Amino acid sequence: MDGSQSTVKDRKVGSPVSASTNADAALFYDQFRRHAQRFVSLVERGEALPTRSFLVEVATALAELCAVALTLPDIESETHTTPDAEIATPSVVKTLRNRLGKADEHWEVFDPTKKDEPLKRSLAEDIANIYGDLKHGLLLTAHGASVSEVLSHWRQAFSTHWGMHATGAMRAIYWALHHHAFEDEPRAPVGRTP
């Protein structure tokens, strides 16, 4: 590879990417799409896993998604597609709430740089919101959207919506894994005795 070409892993956060480089855009798209599909599949098929294992998988997938999302290029969309399908996040929230039990609720401040009152949040809603934004991008692809449109959607949704849900969810999952016992796993939380 000569010095004029770049790879996804070589790019620094916030560095510009030429929208005219379709090969670069395709690399970013392929890498992020794989992570998005993994997360969406995990949420859709995760009921087969015990809750603790599911949360470990979700936290791992979120960390990887955030790492890749931070490198997504800021490119202008070449198409404007509207998927026909509605993403059913309320059913995802209900399923996750039932599964998480007491581990569903957590507290978060909107702007951690200011002294604000914490807000009650739902881990199930965090996961469902992330799922919805990622699934929307996958549906755009299925409905003929350009790579630039999907990348633009995922980048903007990360910086304005699901990124906040992801960081809050990772902290809530960390706490749940270390301080909660789950009904489908009788073992005590890590670091605590029964």
C-alpha angles and dihedrals in degrees: 000000000000124000094261093066125075135198129215093250093048094057120099121226110272096011113137124252123203111249088210092065100089093175091057091047090050090053092052091045095050093048095048094041091057091053092044092050091049092053094045091049091048092054093044096045103024096105088087090067124076110255095252092051091046091053092048089052092047093049091048092048091048093051090051092045092051092048091053095040090058088063099047111126122246099236133155118251116249094198138031111215130176116202115223095216123087116222109233101219096154090067090048090052093050093049092047094045091054091049098045098046111174091000090068097079123072139155125241140170117227096218111029091193091067132059099249133157111262118251125222109246137183121229088205090056091046092053092043093051091051089046091051095051093046094044090050089059091049090050090050088058092049089052095053103266117160121253088248092055094050093046090048091050094048093046094047094043090051094051096042106030129355095042090067090047091049096052092046092046093050091053092046091048091049090054094044093050092052101037110028135073114211124219093233092052117049094195119111120253117270111279096014133089124225 
